[in-house]
Amino acid sequence: MRITLLDNFDSFTYNLVEQFCLLGAEVRVMRNDTPLPTIQAALLADGCELLVLSPGPGRPEDAGCMLELLAWARGRLPVLGVCLGHQALALAAGGAVGEARKPLHGKSTSLRFDQRHPLFDGIADLRVARYHSLVVSRLPEGSDCLADADGEIMAMADPRNRQLGLQFHPESILTTHGQRLLENALLWCGALAVRERLRA
């Protein structure tokens, strides 16, 4: 799978890259201050199969071209958003982002999750790394909550537009089954992409 990862200037970016490479993906990294037309041209030229939005500081609205890129990519490419990227997915699709009840930085917590969803195949219980003070406070139309912690959305999916958001950090050593989660995410996005191509 060919992946383009939008780097939101985060220290976890290359941990994600390493995990994807271990799963056999080819990864190109582009920063969010790259001009949007340059990113669009690269995505089309490379035959990108998945756009990944990295974690990062601040709010989605302040993360360079990320929201504009999402508006362009919606319906064109599968997208996986992590932490800030997850929040951007919600905001770009008409959801809302607000303050978490309690900021968590470098904390491991358990999740309640939908075991029927392919994201959680082979996973019976899960603890995840959380580094955030914002959460998705309202799901966008067409998205489903896949996991929560104390009533706050920790994972969401929009199957029609092939978008998956994770508030937590699957690449962190504090997350159990992190590589399995990322593998499942790639399989989910890839399977949906193939299905869409067959329909076209």
Secondary structure, 3 states (H helix, E strand, C coil): CEEEEEECCCCCHHHHHHHHHHCCCEEEEEECCCCHHHHHHHHHHHCCCEEEECCCCCCHHHCCCHHHHHHHHCCCCCEEEECHHHHHHHHHCCCEEEEEEEEEEEEEEECEECCCCHHHCCCCCCEEEEEEEEEEEECCCCCEEEEEECCEEEEEEECCCCEEEECCECCCCCCCCHHHHHHHHHHHHHHHHHHHHHHC
